[in-house]
């Protein structure tokens, strides 16, 4: 009756069958309910997939906005650096010229040679900083051609091997056979990789292991530089690629990683950092393969 029907619906029933019921009607009702369940399950699945895609797209959009803000900041800092470097360079050249003149014309009995040498070293340190500012504001244009990263790493290791051994840092290097080339300036990538090696070295004052892995990924080549050092706190990781940000005090200029970031970006690649305090840090540089950029054999282009 109506009371029983209402009670069943209130209890959560989707269907109420009046007995007696024929087998045919029962079969039709069951099939209908199975179709309804299948549609409901599919809707739940589509909804979950849609939510995942929204989360992924939101994360990608936030990442793109962060990269855009960072690039805008780099551009502004680059213009400022170029202006500052220009203003400092001219008087600096004059100071150095006068130092040389005084140094070689002063009578030896005044015993000022050591003091002048100290001043000269300090002025040269400023000159080096100005060069870094100029490099950051406008990296020199260099030919870009298909290069083998193994050869670049051979040079980097040749320059750093003795220093790493002296500091009790083991070096491990892995690269797959038949490594595809990337379109790059070998000198500029050498600068990036050497900078990452020096950062890893400084992160392991008591020694450790520096591991470099080259990993092809579809149309990309990933270069991972991993150390077993002290690690980097999250709040510092967020600022690592900012110009003039340094954790090395007076020992650092804060331009090394900013220049690395700029060089990698100009090679149509990206650079990222992952770190766990107390466990170590991994820098990953991803570069497009030469074949992915439709570069004819033996062709060259330029880094702008």
C-alpha positions in Angstrom: 0.0 0.0 0.0 1.0 3.7 -0.1 2.3 3.6 3.5 4.6 0.7 2.7 5.8 2.4 -0.5 6.6 5.7 1.4 8.4 3.8 4.1 10.6 2.0 1.6 11.5 5.2 -0.3 12.3 6.9 3.0 14.6 4.0 3.9 16.6 4.6 0.8 15.1 2.2 -1.8 15.5 3.2 -5.4 12.9 0.8 -6.7 9.8 -0.7 -5.0 8.4 -3.9 -6.6 4.8 -5.0 -6.1 4.4 -8.7 -5.6 3.6 -10.8 -7.3 5.9 -9.8 -10.2 6.6 -11.7 -13.4 10.1 -12.9 -14.3 10.1 -10.7 -17.4 9.3 -7.6 -15.4 11.9 -8.5 -12.8 14.6 -9.0 -15.5 13.7 -5.6 -17.1 13.9 -3.9 -13.7 17.3 -5.4 -12.9 18.7 -4.5 -16.3 17.5 -1.0 -15.9 19.1 -0.7 -12.5 22.4 -2.2 -13.8 22.4 0.4 -16.7 21.7 3.2 -14.2 24.6 2.0 -11.9 27.0 1.8 -14.9 26.1 5.4 -15.9 26.5 6.5 -12.3 29.9 4.9 -12.0 31.0 6.4 -15.3 29.9 9.9 -14.1 31.9 9.4 -10.9 34.9 8.4 -12.9 34.6 11.3 -15.3 34.2 13.7 -12.4 37.3 12.4 -10.7 39.3 12.7 -14.0 38.0 16.2 -14.5 39.1 17.2 -11.0 42.5 15.7 -11.6 42.8 17.7 -14.9 41.7 20.9 -13.1 44.4 20.3 -10.4 47.1 19.6 -13.1 46.1 22.6 -15.2 46.0 24.9 -12.2 49.5 23.7 -11.1 50.8 24.2 -14.6 49.3 27.7 -14.8 50.8 28.6 -11.4 54.2 27.3 -12.5 54.0 29.3 -15.8 53.0 32.5 -13.9 55.9 31.9 -11.4 58.3 31.4 -14.3 57.0 34.6 -16.0 57.4 36.6 -12.9 60.9 35.3 -12.4 61.8 36.1 -16.0 60.4 39.6 -15.7 62.4 40.1 -12.5 65.6 38.8 -14.3 65.0 41.2 -17.1 64.6 44.2 -14.8 67.7 43.1 -12.8 69.6 42.7 -16.1 68.8 46.3 -17.1 69.8 47.5 -13.7 73.0 45.4 -13.8 74.0 46.8 -17.2 73.5 50.3 -16.1 75.5 49.8 -12.9 78.3 48.0 -14.7 78.6 50.8 -17.2 78.7 53.5 -14.5 81.4 51.6 -12.5 83.6 50.4 -15.4 84.9 53.8 -16.5 86.1 55.1 -13.1 87.4 51.6 -12.3 89.7 51.6 -15.3 91.0 55.0 -14.3 91.7 53.8 -10.7 93.6 50.8 -12.0 95.7 52.9 -14.4 96.7 55.2 -11.5 97.6 52.2 -9.3 99.9 50.8 -12.0 101.4 54.3 -12.5 102.0 54.9 -8.8 103.2 51.4 -8.1 106.0 51.6 -10.7 107.0 55.2 -10.1 107.1 55.5 -6.3 110.5 55.2 -4.7 111.1 51.8 -3.2 112.2 53.3 0.1 108.6 54.3 0.8 107.7 50.6 1.2 104.2 51.1 -0.2 104.4 48.3 -2.8 102.6 45.8 -0.6 99.8 48.3 0.2 99.3 49.1 -3.4 99.2 45.4 -4.4 96.4 45.0 -1.8 94.5 47.9 -3.3 95.1 46.5 -6.8 93.7 43.1 -5.8 90.6 44.7 -4.3 90.0 46.8 -7.4 90.5 43.7 -9.6 87.9 41.9 -7.4 85.4 44.8 -8.2 86.3 44.5 -11.9 85.5 40.8 -11.8 82.2 41.6 -10.3 81.5 44.1 -13.0 82.3 41.5 -15.6 79.8 39.2 -14.0 77.2 41.9 -14.0 77.8 42.5 -17.7 77.6 38.7 -18.3 74.4 38.5 -16.4 72.8 41.5 -18.1 73.8 40.4 -21.6 75.5 37.0 -22.0 78.0 37.1 -24.9 76.6 35.9 -28.2 78.2 32.5 -29.1 77.8 30.0 -31.9 75.4 27.2 -31.1 75.8 23.8 -32.7 75.0 20.2 -31.9 77.4 19.2 -29.1 78.1 16.0 -27.1 77.6 16.7 -23.4 80.1 13.9 -22.5 82.9 16.0 -24.0 81.8 19.1 -22.0 81.8 17.0 -18.8 85.2 15.6 -19.6 86.6 19.2 -19.6 84.7 20.1 -16.4 86.0 17.1 -14.6 89.6 17.7 -15.9 89.4 21.2 -14.3 87.8 20.1 -11.0 89.2 16.6 -10.4 92.2 17.7 -8.2 90.1 20.0 -6.1 87.4 17.4 -5.5 90.0 14.7 -4.6 91.7 17.2 -2.2 88.4 17.8 -0.5 87.7 14.0 -0.3 84.7 14.2 -2.7 84.1 11.1 -4.8 82.9 11.7 -8.4 80.4 9.3 -10.1 79.4 9.9 -13.7 76.9 7.9 -15.8 75.9 8.4 -19.4 74.0 6.1 -21.8 75.7 4.8 -25.0 75.1 6.8 -28.2 74.1 9.9 -26.3 72.2 12.2 -28.7 73.6 15.8 -29.1 72.0 19.0 -27.9 72.0 22.3 -29.7 74.2 24.5 -27.5 77.2 26.7 -26.9 79.7 24.3 -25.4 81.5 27.2 -23.5 78.2 28.4 -21.9 77.1 25.0 -20.9 80.5 24.3 -19.5 80.1 27.4 -17.4 76.7 26.1 -16.1 78.0 22.7 -15.2 81.2 24.0 -13.6 79.1 26.3 -11.4 76.9 23.4 -10.3 80.0 21.3 -9.5 81.4 24.2 -7.4 78.1 24.6 -5.6 78.1 20.9 -4.8 81.7 21.0 -3.6 80.9 23.9 -1.2 77.9 21.9 0.1 80.2 19.1 1.2 82.9 20.6 3.4 83.5 17.3 5.1 83.6 15.3 1.8 80.9 13.2 0.2 79.8 12.0 -3.3 79.1 14.1 -6.3 77.0 12.2 -8.9 76.3 13.3 -12.4 73.7 11.5 -14.6 72.8 12.1 -18.2 69.3 10.9 -19.0 67.6 11.1 -22.4 63.8 11.8 -22.0 61.9 11.8 -25.3 63.0 15.0 -27.1 65.0 16.2 -24.1 68.2 15.4 -22.3 68.3 15.8 -18.5 71.5 16.4 -16.6 71.3 15.7 -12.9 74.0 16.9 -10.6 73.5 15.4 -7.1 75.5 15.9 -3.9 75.3 14.3 -0.5 75.8 17.6 1.3 73.9 19.6 3.9 70.8 20.2 1.8 68.9 23.4 1.2 65.9 24.6 3.3 62.7 25.2 1.3 62.6 28.9 1.9 66.1 29.2 0.4 65.3 26.9 -2.6 62.6 29.4 -3.7 65.3 32.2 -4.0 68.3 30.3 -5.4 68.0 31.6 -8.9 67.4 35.2 -7.8 70.2 37.7 -8.8 72.5 38.7 -5.9 70.9 36.1 -3.5 73.7 34.1 -1.7 74.1 32.0 1.3 77.9 32.3 1.2 78.2 35.7 2.8 81.1 37.7 1.5 82.4 34.6 -0.3 79.6 34.8 -2.9 78.2 37.4 -5.3 74.8 35.8 -5.8 75.2 35.8 -9.6 76.4 32.2 -10.3 73.1 30.4 -10.3 71.3 33.5 -11.8 73.6 33.3 -14.8 73.1 29.6 -15.0 69.4 30.1 -15.1 69.7 32.7 -17.8 72.0 30.6 -20.0 69.7 27.5 -19.7 66.6 29.5 -20.5 68.3 31.0 -23.6 69.0 27.4 -24.7 65.3 26.7 -24.6 65.8 24.5 -21.5 65.0 24.7 -17.8 66.8 24.2 -14.5 65.3 23.0 -11.2 66.4 22.1 -7.8 65.3 19.4 -5.3 66.8 19.2 -1.8 66.3 17.6 1.5 68.1 19.3 4.4 70.6 16.9 5.9 70.5 14.5 2.9 71.7 16.4 -0.2 70.7 18.4 -3.3 69.9 17.6 -6.9 70.0 20.2 -9.7 68.4 19.1 -12.9 69.1 20.8 -16.2 66.8 19.8 -19.1 67.9 20.7 -22.7 66.1 20.0 -26.0 67.9 17.5 -28.3 69.3 18.9 -31.5 67.1 16.5 -33.5 64.0 17.9 -31.8 64.9 21.4 -33.0 65.2 20.3 -36.7 68.8 21.3 -36.9 70.5 20.1 -40.2 73.8 18.2 -39.8 76.7 20.6 -39.4 74.5 23.7 -39.1 75.0 26.4 -36.5 72.9 29.1 -35.0 73.5 31.7 -32.3 72.5 32.2 -28.7 70.9 35.6 -28.3 
